[in-house]
Each structure stands twice: as C-alpha cells, then as structure tokens.
Amino acid sequence: MTYPTVTVRSLLAVGALALSLTALAIFAALCPAAPFVPTGPTVSFTEYVQPASAASPPFAAILFVPVTWLPVATLKAVVVVGNVLLLALLVRLSWRFAAHRHAPTPVPTPVPAPVPAPVPALSWFPVLLCVAVALWLEPVLRTVLFGEIGLALTCVVLWDLTRPDHALGKGFALGVVAGVELAPALFIAYLLLAGRPDAVRAGLTALGSLVGTMLLGALVLPGASLDFWTLRVFETGRAGEGWTTDNQSLQGLFARALHTTEPGVAWAVACVVITFAGLWLARRAVVRKGLETWGILVTALTALLVSPVSWSHHWVWCVPLLAVLLAEGRWRTAAAVALVFAARTFRLVPHEGGAELRLPWWQQPLASPYALLGLALLAYVAYRCHAPRTRTAARQRATAPAGQLPASNSSASTIR
C-alpha cells in the first residue's frame, strides 16, 4: 500500500487551510451571523402557508422539511461544515469544468481541427489551497456564514452540465435545481438553443423535471402552489428591497443609478436585451468557437444580471469563473476578478436611511461591482467570439503536433 508523499507544498496547503478556517471561526465569533434556520410556522403539509416574501417555489419547502428535524445548534454546525465541504467539491468540479470543451461546428478549412490534450487530474493539495483562498471571496464567505444553499445548487448545476452529452438523465438534476431557485431555469433555454441534438435532449429532460417539481408542489401544497405560480412569481419585490447594495443584479444597479426604488421601464428593457443577447452569445460561443465553458458562464452571468434580486451570495459562480481564467493562463485577469469579489466595496458606501439611493456618480461603481463585472465579461466574450483569428494563432494551430493545442488555448493548464 502506497501513501501520498508529504512535501513542503502539501504542508503549506494544509497549513493555509487550517489558518483560513481558524480566521473564519474568529471572524464568525466577532461578527455573529445566524446560518439558515427555517422560521415561521411549523412545516406541515396541511397547515403550510406560502409566506408573502417567499422567493422560491413550494417545492423548495418540501425539499427542506428534513432540516426542521435537527436542533438549531446542530443545524448551524452541519450547515457551516457542509458548505466548506461543498466549496472543496466546487473547486474540483470547477477544474473539471475549466477543462471541459466541445468541438465547434465543423467549417471548411484546410487546417485539420486540433484535438484537446488530456487534462491532468487536480490533486487534493491544490484543492485545499484553493479552498483556503476561496473562503474569503465575499459570495463564498457570506454563503458559509449565513448558511445559504448557493454552493450546493452551483455544484449540482455544474456537475450536470459537464456530464457527457450521452449520459443517462443529463438535465434532470438541473431541472430539480430550477424547481428550488428559478434563476437556473435559464440554463434550460441555453441547452435548447445549443444547436446539438444531445444538448436539446438534455434541455427537454431538464424542462420535464422542472415541470415535475411544479406538479409535486401542487400535489402536496395545492393552495401555496396556486398562490405562488399565479401571484407571487410575478411580484419582483417580494424577496426584499431591490435597491440595496446587497442586490447585485441589473435592477439594483438601475435603481441606485437612477435614484429610485422603482427603475421601471429602463430596467425591464435592459433585462430583455441582456437575456436575448446573453443566450445568443452563449450559443455562438459554443457553436462557432467550441467554448462551452464560456457558453455556460455567459448563461450564469446573464441569469444573475436579469434576476430581479441577485444577492451577493448568489455570485458563487465566481469560483468556476476564476478556474476557467486560470486554466486559460489569464493570470492578471483572474487576479483582477478575484480582487473584485474579495474587496466588498459595496459594503463601504453609505447605507443608513436609504443612502444607497443618493449615492454620487463616483460611488456607483463601488455599489455595483458584480453587476458591472458581469456586463464587462459579456462584452469580453462577445469580442472574443467575433475577433478574427490572428495569423500567429493560425500558425500555432497549423504547426501544433497532432493531439495538442497551442499553449494559449490549451485546456490542460494546471494550477500552480
């Protein structure tokens, strides 16, 4: 039986994670935050009433009934430890996702299409180091401290979307996630528009499982389901005050920029434009360029932008985003993106008494960093999809050995 060799790097990774977790415990003690604990009436299928502020379908209430069986103290510990473990899983899934490629639609060319080189597995020591660092990204930290479910949902979506196209039941898990939180339903549209028969089949599977969650909710909680799907789903302000800086969607950006609690038509038009542009761009990234990683990321960013409320902890997609940038060797861009998600600038601007609606122009970027970054990334992908190939890149492809991609485009980069 062989054992992994203990090296200086592995010791540093373990030490970094231990130090990060200790600092997290101290931070939580100094700034108490109650992880997610079910509140309100006891969850009983015969007495349950859809809360007026509920932002999730009744199926979510059914799914989370087991958490009410645990004592509060035990539930807090389980949620925090579980989220740390989910972060480690998300790091591994993000690396696999960053290496995931799909061949673009064949086009007439004298140069044979290169075949991606095999991707090395990510050992546990880099995972520990990445977890130690990622814990301090604001979306991740808030998810861990407040017991949110964003890491779990992102792991499920990422796992399902990166499965082989012919995998049995691909799309089913995505539909279940969409039945818990509505925003991931945009991935179903992405699959249906991807232009590949297998992807369309996965999209139809996801749509079927989403409908199944709706039917299950209607069967178990008929009154709450009727109330949600006929009234609550159209009330965009039911989840909270969309103009606060915690909301990093387009609605929050427009409300703060226009100094109004109701951005109205301007926000609605922007959402329609971004939705169609994002889905079109995601499809183009996959079909024309074979960049399925960016197709999925564009869909995720689009969903976060157009959702009426995207709290900062919803942006845990920053972890797969950073993995893709690092895998592509874009170290400076990755560092800049990590800085945006770690800086917490939207917590530095005035908050008291609705001060977010009176911010001067120079504080607007500080109040909406995630939304502005999302728009910038969409513009970047659009440029990347439309920019002509340079003669240098063409020469690299023409001279690359069979089965190997040029270094700038290879998905076999490793995290160092």
Salt bridges, closest charged atoms under 4 A:
GLU138 OE2 - ARG347 NH2 2.76
GLU148 OE2 - HIS313 NE2 3.70
ASP160 OD1 - ARG163 NH1 3.32
ASP165 OD2 - HIS102 NE2 3.81
ASP165 OD1 - LYS170 NZ 3.12
ASP165 OD2 - ARG196 NH2 3.16
ASP198 OD1 - ARG201 NH1 2.50
ASP227 OD2 - ARG232 NE 2.97
GLU235 OE1 - ARG232 NH1 3.37
ASP246 OD1 - ARG347 NH1 2.98
GLU292 OE1 - HIS100 NE2 3.42
GLU292 OE2 - ARG196 NH2 3.36
GLU328 OE1 - ARG330 NE 2.76
GLU328 OE1 - ARG384 NH1 2.99
